Amino acid sequence: MGLENLRTEKTVAQLEADIKKGARGLKVFKSLGLRNVDSDGKRLAVDDVRLDPIWAKCGELGVPVLIHSADPKSFWDDMNADNERWLELKTHSRRKRSDTDPAPWQQIIDEQHNVFKKHPKTNFISAHMGWYANDLQQLGGFLDDMPNMYVGIAAVIAELGRQPQNAREFFIKYQDRILFGKDSWKPEEFPTYFRVLETNDEYFPYYKKYHAFWAMYGLNLPDEILKKVYYKNALSLVPGLDKSLFPED
């Protein structure tokens, strides 16, 4: 048995032990597909077959996989006046990517989707709406094609707030597949999320000028959909959560 297979077996055993101890799911950071390499120094693709036993085990155990792949596509685009993330890339130069650093954006995203399709019995939560919050029609097509795909809204609220009518229709249609998310615990940032999701306010700013310099609008989502996004979908998807901590209706 090769070294890589032994590592995979050890990882699967560790995953199973952690779930038995109370872990509720698996989080996969964006380093997979961007920075992780194998023993030969080659980029470890998101859909590398050596990882298949891990995804399969999550399906067997009934726990979801929260997976973050790549970064916004703009990080791969030319850094010019047409790039909405120009200022962010100027102030955070390490975020700039290219087709050879480490691979094309579309290739990494396709690798993630390959995993979803290959493991239909495993539920996957694609972080940051899979970086398709600016193309909800395309994202809806993915959700239609992959019933085991869910999305989290962390770090893409500004994309939703500038297309309120389109985003509202998307949330209504896919209300059982969307989960609230936040990259970091910064209480001063949460009101912007709540304002976009809950109100019909108009033309208000995002809290990071380098990240989103446009004004946003509220989606004015119905209460039942808000409850699903905030906690009901998570209660259905993540086993073992204490439902008594949340409202019943």
C-alpha positions in Angstrom: 0.0 0.0 0.0 1.4 3.4 -1.0 2.1 6.2 1.4 -0.7 8.4 -0.1 -3.2 5.6 0.6 -2.0 5.2 4.1 -2.5 8.9 4.7 -6.0 8.8 3.3 -6.9 5.9 5.5 -5.5 7.7 8.5 -7.5 10.8 7.6 -10.7 8.8 7.2 -10.2 7.1 10.6 -9.5 10.5 12.2 -12.7 11.9 10.7 -14.8 9.0 11.9 -13.3 9.3 15.4 -13.9 13.1 15.5 -17.6 12.6 14.5 -18.0 10.1 17.3 -16.6 12.6 19.7 -19.1 15.2 18.7 -17.9 16.9 15.5 -20.9 17.9 13.3 -19.3 18.1 9.9 -16.1 18.7 7.9 -14.7 22.1 6.9 -12.4 22.2 3.9 -10.3 25.4 3.5 -9.4 27.0 0.2 -5.8 25.7 0.6 -7.2 22.6 -1.2 -6.9 23.5 -4.8 -4.7 26.5 -4.2 -1.8 25.7 -2.0 -1.9 22.0 -0.9 0.6 19.7 -2.7 1.1 16.0 -2.7 4.3 14.1 -1.8 5.6 14.8 -5.3 5.1 18.6 -4.9 2.2 18.7 -7.3 -0.9 20.8 -6.7 -3.6 18.7 -5.0 -6.7 19.1 -7.0 -10.1 19.4 -5.2 -11.3 16.4 -7.1 -8.2 14.3 -6.6 -9.3 10.6 -6.4 -7.2 10.0 -3.3 -9.6 12.2 -1.4 -12.7 10.3 -2.5 -12.8 8.1 0.6 -13.1 11.2 2.8 -16.1 12.6 0.9 -17.7 9.1 0.9 -17.2 8.7 4.6 -19.0 12.0 5.2 -22.0 10.8 3.2 -21.9 7.5 5.1 -21.9 9.3 8.5 -24.5 11.8 7.4 -22.5 14.9 8.1 -22.1 17.8 5.7 -19.0 19.2 4.1 -18.5 23.0 4.1 -16.0 23.5 1.3 -14.3 26.7 0.2 -12.7 26.5 -3.3 -10.7 29.2 -5.1 -11.5 33.0 -4.6 -13.5 35.6 -6.5 -12.9 35.2 -10.2 -11.8 38.9 -10.3 -8.6 37.8 -8.6 -7.7 35.9 -11.8 -8.8 38.7 -14.2 -6.6 41.5 -15.5 -5.9 44.1 -12.9 -7.3 47.1 -14.8 -10.2 49.6 -14.7 -12.7 46.9 -15.6 -11.8 44.8 -12.6 -14.2 45.5 -9.7 -11.7 44.2 -7.3 -8.9 46.5 -8.5 -8.6 48.4 -5.3 -8.7 45.3 -3.2 -5.9 43.8 -5.3 -4.0 47.0 -5.0 -4.2 47.0 -1.2 -3.9 43.2 -0.8 -1.5 42.3 -3.6 -1.0 38.7 -2.4 -4.6 37.9 -3.4 -3.8 38.3 -7.2 -3.9 35.0 -9.1 -3.3 33.8 -12.6 -3.9 30.7 -14.7 -0.5 29.4 -13.6 -0.8 30.5 -10.0 -1.8 27.9 -9.3 -4.4 27.0 -11.9 -7.3 28.7 -13.9 -10.2 29.8 -11.7 -12.7 27.8 -13.8 -10.7 24.7 -13.4 -10.7 24.9 -9.6 -14.4 25.5 -9.5 -15.1 22.6 -11.9 -13.0 20.4 -9.7 -15.3 21.3 -6.8 -18.4 20.5 -8.8 -16.9 17.2 -9.9 -16.7 16.2 -6.3 -20.4 17.1 -5.7 -21.5 15.1 -8.7 -19.3 12.1 -7.9 -20.6 11.9 -4.3 -24.4 12.5 -4.6 -25.0 10.9 -1.1 -22.8 13.5 0.6 -24.2 17.0 1.3 -21.8 19.8 0.4 -22.1 23.5 1.4 -20.3 25.6 -1.1 -18.9 28.6 0.8 -19.4 32.1 -0.6 -22.2 30.9 -2.8 -19.5 29.1 -4.8 -18.3 32.5 -6.1 -21.4 32.8 -8.3 -23.4 35.4 -6.3 -22.9 37.7 -9.2 -24.5 35.2 -11.6 -27.5 33.8 -9.8 -28.9 32.3 -12.9 -25.9 30.1 -13.4 -25.8 29.2 -9.7 -29.4 28.2 -9.9 -28.5 25.9 -12.7 -25.9 24.2 -10.5 -28.4 23.8 -7.7 -30.9 22.2 -10.1 -28.2 19.8 -11.4 -26.7 18.9 -8.0 -29.4 18.3 -5.4 -26.7 17.7 -2.7 -25.3 21.2 -3.2 -26.1 24.0 -0.7 -24.6 27.5 -0.5 -23.5 29.8 2.3 -23.7 33.6 1.9 -20.6 34.6 3.8 -18.6 37.5 2.3 -20.9 37.9 -0.7 -23.7 40.0 0.8 -22.6 43.0 -1.3 -23.2 41.0 -4.4 -26.7 40.2 -3.4 -27.5 43.8 -2.2 -26.9 45.3 -5.6 -29.4 43.1 -7.3 -32.3 43.0 -4.8 -35.1 41.8 -7.1 -33.0 39.1 -8.7 -31.6 38.0 -5.4 -35.0 38.0 -3.7 -36.4 35.7 -6.4 -33.4 33.4 -6.0 -33.8 33.2 -2.2 -37.5 32.4 -2.6 -36.9 29.7 -5.2 -33.9 28.1 -3.4 -35.0 28.8 0.2 -34.2 25.3 1.4 -30.6 25.4 0.0 -29.2 28.6 1.4 -27.5 29.1 4.8 -26.4 32.2 6.6 -22.7 32.5 7.0 -20.0 35.0 8.1 -16.3 34.8 7.7 -15.4 36.3 11.0 -16.9 37.4 14.3 -17.2 41.1 14.0 -20.4 42.3 15.6 -20.3 45.6 13.8 -20.6 43.9 10.4 -23.7 41.8 11.1 -26.2 44.7 10.8 -25.3 45.1 7.2 -26.2 41.4 6.5 -29.5 41.8 8.4 -30.3 45.1 6.6 -29.8 43.5 3.2 -31.8 40.3 4.0 -34.6 41.8 6.2 -35.4 45.3 5.1 -36.5 47.2 2.0 -34.0 50.0 2.7 -32.5 51.6 -0.3 -29.1 52.8 -1.4 -26.9 52.1 1.7 -23.2 51.4 1.8 -21.2 48.2 2.4 -18.7 48.4 5.3 -15.5 47.7 3.3 -14.9 50.4 0.7 -12.1 48.3 -1.0 -14.3 45.3 -1.2 -17.5 46.8 -2.6 -17.8 50.4 -3.4 -21.4 50.3 -4.7 -24.6 51.0 -2.8 -26.9 48.2 -1.7 -30.7 47.6 -1.3 -32.7 45.4 1.0 -34.3 42.1 -0.2 -37.2 42.3 2.3 -37.4 38.5 2.5 -40.4 36.9 4.2 -40.0 35.8 7.8 -40.3 32.1 7.0 -37.4 32.3 4.4 -35.3 34.3 6.9 -35.8 31.6 9.5 -34.7 28.9 7.0 -31.6 30.9 6.1 -30.7 31.8 9.6 -31.2 28.4 11.3 -33.8 26.0 10.0 -31.8 24.8 7.0 -28.8 24.3 9.3 -30.9 22.3 11.7 -32.0 20.0 8.8 -28.5 19.7 7.4 -26.2 19.4 10.4 -26.9 16.4 12.7 -26.9 16.7 16.4 -27.6 20.4 16.8 -29.6 21.3 19.9 -32.9 22.4 18.4 -34.1 23.7 21.8 -31.8 26.7 21.3 -33.9 27.9 18.4 -37.5 29.0 18.0 -39.9 26.2 17.1 -42.0 28.1 14.6 
